[in-house]
Structure formats: structure tokens, C-alpha cells
């Protein structure tokens, strides 16, 4: 049966990723009859999903986004049309994110990782050798994804439903009540419906997370996010096609196009720099070091917006530049001349807010929001405004 109610939370990094990563959900299971599967305990299902080794497979996923994100740089992080995902059954993976005018390609194998942006024709290349293999594995995906996020492409981390859903289950498990609520057919495969609801102590605006877990492979195929007071999901991510089978090894190698701007980094150097600069500011052009206040459903992501981003002009973000489903709070966000700096836009679409941290603007979306302070700090989460204020006051 279909779950009675559904919802979920996810946090991203950076202000736009913080906004965009508040919730993700998946597409409807389809018109096929729900499969009859052996009964399984919720904890057994969770454990098997977290411990499972994904088989070799390829799949196509789609997203439905009703978050109502404002037109600020990076807020298009969930603005993609489809995703193609490949796994080799070991440690290699390829994720191709199709956007309206570009494609992001993320490739990882035993020796290197790539993140390539076709619109900018630029690539980040991370390499390692046996001596720093452990450090490489710890930092490879994070560093490649950081390159993508710095350009407003958080899809590199969240576009693969199997990976994103697994991380969400692991993150929310300690603060959730968990049940198995029937079955579903997703991408023509039989799946259990796992439902996570926040414990009463959690201060969240979300109601539930539902994850469809493949009965045979235990790979998460889909997850849905529903907010309090809403009957439809605010965001959806799930496979529409999923085929288990050996993959061409060439998929997990990447050669950048001629003329591409390539930045190569050694994982050993990254790990060393990470240790030497722990606690210091992040790279120019990306969010400063991020911290999390709280955990589980009411976790708040806190960081600093780069100074150049706050003063950056937005070309063409007129009054119609806001995303659909914004519940009316984006009206008139753009400037008459078609250009506006980010700080000015935040002042228009946000509401004044203050606390021990100082003052700033609170931006609300369909499920949660973010505060951007006048001195460039931000806090984002699927929580009431006061929880964001409290998080900033603790810094």
C-alpha cells in the first residue's frame, strides 16, 4: 500500500545548498499493483540497506522540486531534468546530471575522481597513490563534490538516489521512529516502503521520510519528502529505470574535452592541507568552513557566505525570476533594471531578523528556510525560524 503520509529532510552545504538540500523526495511508484513480499522488521530493513554492497547497475532518475527557491546564485542546485547513474559493483561510479543547458559529470574509480561542468568546460581532477590511499578515499568525493558545489552544482552529491537515500537513513535513524509501511513497485522493481518520522523532541517542519528499498539488492530506489500541512511532496528523487548488470569499464574513466580548464590535485596534498588548515576559512569563491548545530531532523547548517557572493550582481533575475511554488514570498524580488546584488535581493525577499548574532534577513521556502546575517553568516535548515536564530547565537 502507499504510505499514509510521507516526508524527509536533507542538508546541503552553502547557502543555496542549505536551502536546496532541506528536503528531497521521489517520483510516484506507478500504476502497477503493489508487490507481495516477505514480512521484514523495520530495523532489519534499515540494517540490511546500510550494510548492503550495491551491485553493478545503471539507472535513470528524475527529480520533482517544489521547494520554492529564490533566484539567488546556486539556488538552481536542484534544477536538473534527469540523472544517469552507473555503478560497477565495487568502488567505481559515474553520475551524469542533465540540466536544461548543460551537463555535470562526476566519475570516481580506484585511482582518481573527476567532476566536469560542460557549461564552463572546466574539470576538477583528484588523484592518489597507494601511499595516501586511505586519505584519498576519505577526501575524494568530498573534494570533487566541493568543486561542483562551488559552481552551484550540488547535484554531484545528491543526484544519485541510492547514495542520497542511504546517507539520509543513516543521518535520521537515531532521531526517528521507523516502520515498514507496505510495499511499492519502483522502476519496475519490488520494494519495501520504509517510513521515518521525527521523534516528538525534534523541532522540524517535516512530517516523514519515505524510502523505497529494493527487495533483492537492498539499494534505495526512491525517497519522498512531505512537510507538515502539505499533502504533496515538496521534493522528489527516484529511479524511473534501474537495471542490474555488469557495466562497461570505460564508463568509469574520464577524459576531459579538448580545451577544458583542468585543475588537478593530489589527495595526499589535500589531506595534508586539510589537517594544516582545519578551522581556518575556506577557499575564496566557496562557502567558508561549515558546521552543524544539532543533529537529526532539526540539524542546522551554519557557515559564512563569501564576501564576493553577497555583492555579486544577478543578471536577469526580474520579478518573475523566483521558482514556482514559493508560496507568494518571492513577489517582486527582481529589480526593474534586470540586475540586483544578492544582499539587496535578500533584503527584498526576506524578513528582518535579529538576535545575539546581530541582524539579517530570514528567507522562507516551502519547508524551512535560512537566515543570512548582515556580516555574511548563514544558517539553514528544515526548522522554525527561532531554531535558526538559536543556532547563530551559539556561534
C-alpha positions as CSV (number, residue, x, y, z in Angstrom):
1,X,0.0,0.0,0.0
2,X,1.0,3.6,-0.4
3,X,2.2,5.2,2.9
4,X,-0.4,7.3,4.7
5,X,1.9,10.2,4.9
6,X,5.5,10.9,3.7
7,X,8.3,13.3,4.2
8,X,12.1,13.8,4.7
9,X,15.0,16.1,5.4
10,X,18.4,16.7,4.0
11,X,21.0,19.4,4.5
12,X,23.4,20.6,1.9
13,X,26.4,23.0,2.1
14,X,26.5,26.7,1.3
15,X,23.5,29.0,1.5
16,X,21.9,27.7,-1.7
17,X,22.7,24.1,-1.0
18,X,21.4,24.7,2.6
19,X,18.2,25.9,1.1
20,X,18.0,23.3,-1.7
21,X,19.1,20.4,0.5
22,X,16.4,20.8,3.1
23,X,14.2,18.0,1.5
24,X,14.3,15.5,-1.3
25,X,11.6,13.1,-2.5
26,X,10.9,10.6,-5.2
27,X,8.5,10.0,-8.1
28,X,5.3,8.1,-7.7
29,X,5.7,4.3,-7.8
30,X,3.4,3.9,-10.8
31,X,0.1,2.2,-11.5
32,X,1.3,-1.4,-11.1
33,X,-0.2,-3.4,-8.2
34,X,1.9,-3.3,-5.0
35,X,4.0,-6.5,-4.8
36,X,3.6,-9.1,-2.1
37,X,6.9,-9.5,-0.2
38,X,8.0,-11.4,2.9
39,X,7.5,-9.6,6.1
40,X,10.5,-7.8,7.5
41,X,11.2,-5.9,10.6
42,X,12.0,-2.1,10.2
43,X,15.4,-2.4,12.0
44,X,16.3,-5.4,9.9
45,X,15.4,-3.5,6.7
46,X,17.4,-0.5,7.8
47,X,20.5,-2.6,8.8
48,X,20.4,-4.5,5.5
49,X,20.1,-1.3,3.5
50,X,23.0,0.3,5.3
51,X,25.2,-2.7,5.1
52,X,24.4,-3.7,1.5
53,X,27.0,-3.5,-1.2
54,X,25.3,-2.1,-4.3
55,X,25.5,-4.4,-7.3
56,X,26.7,-3.3,-10.7
57,X,23.8,-1.4,-12.2
58,X,22.7,1.6,-14.3
59,X,19.7,3.7,-13.8
60,X,17.8,6.8,-14.8
61,X,16.5,9.1,-12.1
62,X,14.2,12.2,-12.1
63,X,13.6,15.0,-9.6
64,X,10.5,17.0,-8.8
65,X,11.2,20.2,-6.8
66,X,8.5,22.2,-5.1
67,X,10.8,23.9,-2.5
68,X,10.1,27.4,-4.0
69,X,13.8,28.5,-4.0
70,X,14.5,32.2,-4.6
71,X,16.6,33.4,-7.5
72,X,20.0,33.7,-5.8
73,X,23.3,32.2,-7.1
74,X,23.4,28.5,-6.6
75,X,19.7,28.2,-5.8
76,X,19.3,26.2,-9.0
77,X,21.2,23.3,-7.4
78,X,18.1,21.1,-7.8
79,X,17.3,22.4,-11.3
80,X,18.0,19.4,-13.3
81,X,16.0,17.3,-15.7
82,X,17.3,13.8,-15.3
83,X,20.2,11.8,-13.9
84,X,22.0,8.8,-15.3
85,X,23.8,6.7,-12.6
86,X,26.3,3.8,-13.2
87,X,27.9,1.6,-10.6
88,X,30.4,-1.2,-11.2
89,X,29.5,-3.1,-8.0
90,X,32.8,-2.2,-6.3
91,X,34.1,1.4,-5.8
92,X,33.6,3.0,-9.2
93,X,30.7,5.2,-10.1
94,X,29.5,7.6,-12.7
95,X,26.8,10.2,-12.3
96,X,25.6,12.3,-15.3
97,X,23.3,15.2,-14.3
98,X,21.3,16.6,-17.2
99,X,20.4,20.3,-16.8
100,X,18.4,22.4,-19.2
101,X,21.5,23.9,-20.8
102,X,24.4,21.8,-19.5
103,X,25.6,18.6,-18.0
104,X,27.6,17.8,-14.9
105,X,29.6,14.6,-15.0
106,X,31.1,13.0,-11.8
107,X,33.3,10.0,-12.2
108,X,35.1,8.0,-9.5
109,X,37.3,4.9,-9.8
110,X,40.0,3.2,-7.8
111,X,42.7,5.7,-8.7
112,X,41.0,9.1,-9.3
113,X,37.9,11.2,-9.3
114,X,36.6,13.8,-11.8
115,X,33.9,16.5,-11.7
116,X,33.3,18.1,-15.1
117,X,31.0,21.1,-15.8
118,X,30.1,21.3,-19.5
119,X,28.8,24.8,-19.3
120,X,32.1,26.2,-18.1
121,X,34.1,23.5,-19.8
122,X,36.1,23.0,-16.6
123,X,37.1,20.0,-14.6
124,X,38.4,19.1,-11.1
125,X,40.7,16.1,-11.1
126,X,41.7,14.3,-7.9
127,X,44.4,11.7,-8.0
128,X,46.1,9.5,-5.4
129,X,48.6,6.6,-5.0
130,X,48.9,3.7,-2.6
131,X,50.8,5.8,0.0
132,X,47.8,8.1,0.6
133,X,45.0,5.7,-0.5
134,X,43.3,5.9,2.9
135,X,43.4,9.7,2.9
136,X,42.2,9.7,-0.8
137,X,39.2,7.6,-0.1
138,X,38.2,9.9,2.8
139,X,38.6,13.1,0.8
140,X,38.0,12.1,-2.9
141,X,34.2,12.5,-3.1
142,X,34.1,15.5,-0.7
143,X,36.7,17.4,-2.7
144,X,35.3,16.6,-6.1
145,X,31.8,17.5,-4.9
146,X,33.2,20.7,-3.3
147,X,34.3,21.7,-6.8
148,X,30.8,21.1,-8.1
149,X,29.1,22.9,-5.3
150,X,31.3,26.0,-5.7
151,X,29.7,26.3,-9.1
152,X,26.1,25.8,-7.9
153,X,26.0,22.1,-8.8
154,X,25.1,20.3,-5.6
155,X,23.7,17.6,-7.9
156,X,27.0,15.8,-7.8
157,X,26.3,14.8,-4.2
158,X,22.6,14.4,-4.1
159,X,21.6,13.3,-7.6
160,X,22.2,9.6,-7.1
161,X,19.0,8.4,-5.3
162,X,20.8,5.3,-3.9
163,X,23.6,7.2,-2.3
164,X,21.5,10.2,-1.1
165,X,18.8,8.0,0.4
166,X,21.4,5.8,2.2
167,X,23.0,8.8,3.8
168,X,19.6,10.2,4.8
169,X,18.6,7.0,6.5
170,X,21.9,6.9,8.4
171,X,21.6,10.6,9.4
172,X,18.0,10.4,10.5
173,X,17.9,7.0,12.1
174,X,18.9,8.0,15.7
175,X,16.2,10.6,15.9
176,X,13.4,8.8,14.1
177,X,10.6,6.4,14.7
178,X,10.8,3.8,11.9
179,X,8.3,1.4,10.4
180,X,7.8,-0.6,7.3
181,X,4.6,0.6,5.7
182,X,3.8,-1.8,2.9
183,X,5.4,-2.2,-0.5
184,X,5.6,-0.4,-3.8
185,X,6.8,-1.0,-7.3
186,X,9.6,1.4,-8.3
187,X,11.3,1.4,-11.7
188,X,9.5,-2.0,-12.3
189,X,11.1,-3.5,-9.2
190,X,9.6,-4.7,-6.0
191,X,10.4,-2.6,-3.0
192,X,9.7,-2.1,0.7
193,X,8.4,1.3,1.9
194,X,10.4,2.4,4.9
195,X,8.9,5.4,6.7
196,X,10.9,7.6,9.1
197,X,9.1,10.1,11.3
198,X,10.7,12.6,13.7
199,X,10.6,11.8,17.4
200,X,8.5,14.2,19.4
201,X,11.6,16.0,20.7
202,X,12.7,17.1,17.1
203,X,12.0,20.7,16.1
204,X,11.3,20.2,12.4
205,X,8.8,21.4,9.8
206,X,8.9,18.0,8.2
207,X,6.4,15.2,8.7
208,X,8.0,12.0,7.4
209,X,10.7,10.5,5.1
210,X,9.7,7.5,3.0
211,X,12.3,5.5,1.3
212,X,11.6,2.7,-1.2
213,X,14.2,-0.1,-0.7
214,X,14.7,-2.7,-3.4
215,X,13.7,-6.1,-2.1
216,X,16.5,-8.0,-3.9
217,X,19.5,-5.7,-3.7
218,X,18.6,-3.5,-0.7
219,X,19.5,-0.5,-2.8
220,X,17.3,2.6,-2.1
221,X,15.4,3.3,-5.3
222,X,13.4,6.4,-4.2
223,X,12.7,8.7,-1.3
224,X,9.9,11.2,-0.7
225,X,9.7,14.3,1.5
226,X,6.5,15.7,2.8
227,X,6.2,18.8,5.0
228,X,3.7,19.5,7.7
229,X,0.4,20.7,6.3
230,X,1.0,19.5,2.8
231,X,-0.5,16.6,1.0
232,X,2.0,16.5,-1.8
233,X,5.8,16.1,-1.6
234,X,7.9,19.2,-1.6
235,X,10.7,17.4,-3.4
236,X,11.1,14.0,-5.1
237,X,14.0,12.0,-6.3
238,X,13.9,8.4,-7.6
239,X,14.8,6.0,-10.3
240,X,12.4,5.6,-13.2
241,X,14.7,2.9,-14.7
242,X,17.0,0.5,-12.8
243,X,18.9,-2.4,-14.4
244,X,21.2,-4.7,-12.6
245,X,24.2,-6.0,-14.6
246,X,27.8,-5.6,-15.5
247,X,28.9,-2.2,-16.8
248,X,31.4,-1.2,-19.4
249,X,34.7,-0.4,-17.6
250,X,35.1,2.6,-19.9
251,X,32.3,4.4,-18.2
252,X,34.5,4.8,-15.1
253,X,37.3,6.5,-17.0
254,X,37.1,10.2,-17.9
255,X,39.0,12.3,-20.5
256,X,38.1,16.0,-20.5
257,X,37.2,17.6,-23.8
258,X,39.8,19.5,-25.7
259,X,40.3,23.0,-24.4
260,X,38.8,22.2,-21.0
261,X,40.2,24.0,-18.0
262,X,41.5,21.2,-15.7
263,X,42.7,21.6,-12.1
264,X,44.5,18.5,-10.8
265,X,45.0,17.9,-7.1
266,X,46.8,15.1,-5.3
267,X,44.8,13.5,-2.5
268,X,47.8,13.4,-0.2
269,X,48.3,17.2,-0.6
270,X,44.5,17.7,0.1
271,X,44.7,15.6,3.3
272,X,47.8,17.4,4.5
273,X,46.2,20.8,3.8
274,X,43.0,19.7,5.5
275,X,45.0,19.0,8.6
276,X,47.1,22.1,8.5
277,X,44.2,24.4,7.9
278,X,41.5,22.8,10.0
279,X,39.3,25.6,11.5
280,X,40.5,28.2,9.0
281,X,38.5,29.9,6.3
282,X,37.5,28.0,3.2
283,X,38.6,28.8,-0.3
284,X,37.6,32.1,-2.0
285,X,34.5,31.7,-4.1
286,X,33.0,28.9,-1.9
287,X,31.3,28.7,1.5
288,X,33.6,29.1,4.5
289,X,34.0,26.1,6.8
290,X,30.6,24.6,7.6
291,X,29.4,23.5,11.0
292,X,26.3,21.7,12.1
293,X,24.3,22.7,15.1
294,X,22.1,20.0,16.5
295,X,21.5,16.6,14.7
296,X,18.9,14.6,13.0
297,X,15.7,16.4,11.8
298,X,16.4,19.7,13.4
299,X,20.1,20.0,12.4
300,X,21.0,23.5,11.2
301,X,23.9,24.1,8.8
302,X,25.9,27.2,9.7
303,X,28.6,28.8,7.7
304,X,29.8,32.0,6.0
305,X,28.8,33.3,2.6
306,X,31.9,34.5,0.6
307,X,32.1,38.3,0.6
308,X,32.2,38.5,-3.2
309,X,28.9,36.5,-3.4
310,X,27.0,39.0,-1.3
311,X,28.0,41.8,-3.6
312,X,27.5,39.9,-6.8
313,X,25.0,41.2,-9.4
314,X,22.2,38.9,-10.6
315,X,21.6,39.4,-14.3
316,X,18.1,38.9,-15.5
317,X,16.6,38.0,-12.1
318,X,13.5,40.1,-12.6
319,X,10.2,39.8,-10.8
320,X,9.5,36.5,-12.4
321,X,12.8,35.0,-11.5
322,X,11.6,33.1,-8.5
323,X,10.8,29.5,-8.6
324,X,7.3,28.2,-8.7
325,X,5.7,27.0,-5.5
326,X,7.2,29.8,-3.4
327,X,4.0,30.5,-1.5
328,X,4.0,34.1,-2.5
329,X,7.1,35.3,-0.7
330,X,9.1,35.9,-3.8
331,X,6.8,38.5,-5.3
332,X,8.7,41.5,-6.7
333,X,12.1,40.0,-6.0
334,X,13.9,41.4,-9.0
335,X,14.9,44.9,-9.9
336,X,13.4,47.0,-12.6
337,X,16.7,47.1,-14.5
338,X,17.2,43.3,-14.5
339,X,20.3,43.4,-12.2
340,X,20.5,43.3,-8.5
341,X,23.1,42.4,-5.9
342,X,22.5,39.4,-3.7
343,X,22.4,41.3,-0.5
344,X,19.7,43.6,-2.0
345,X,17.7,40.7,-3.2
346,X,17.8,39.0,0.2
347,X,16.6,42.3,1.8
348,X,13.6,42.3,-0.6
349,X,12.5,38.6,-0.4
350,X,13.5,38.1,3.3
351,X,12.1,39.3,6.6
352,X,14.3,41.3,9.1
353,X,15.5,39.1,11.9
354,X,17.8,39.8,14.9
355,X,19.4,38.0,17.9
356,X,22.6,37.9,19.8
357,X,24.3,37.3,16.5
358,X,23.2,40.7,15.2
359,X,20.8,41.3,12.4
360,X,20.0,39.9,9.0
361,X,17.3,38.5,6.6
362,X,15.2,35.4,7.0
363,X,14.3,33.7,3.8
364,X,11.4,31.2,3.9
365,X,10.8,28.3,1.5
366,X,8.3,25.6,1.3
367,X,9.9,23.6,4.0
368,X,12.2,25.6,6.3
369,X,14.4,28.5,5.4
370,X,17.6,30.3,6.0
371,X,19.0,33.4,7.8
372,X,21.7,35.4,6.1
373,X,23.2,37.9,8.6
374,X,24.4,41.4,7.6
375,X,28.0,40.3,8.2
376,X,27.7,37.3,5.9
377,X,26.9,34.3,8.2
378,X,24.1,31.9,7.3
379,X,22.1,29.3,9.0
380,X,19.8,26.9,7.0
381,X,17.5,24.0,7.9
382,X,14.1,22.5,7.8
383,X,13.2,24.1,11.1
384,X,11.3,27.1,12.5
385,X,12.9,30.5,12.3
386,X,13.8,30.6,16.1
387,X,15.8,27.4,15.8
388,X,18.0,29.1,13.1
389,X,18.3,32.2,15.4
390,X,19.4,30.0,18.3
391,X,22.0,28.2,16.1
392,X,23.5,31.5,15.1
393,X,23.5,32.7,18.7
394,X,25.7,29.7,19.6
395,X,28.5,30.7,17.2
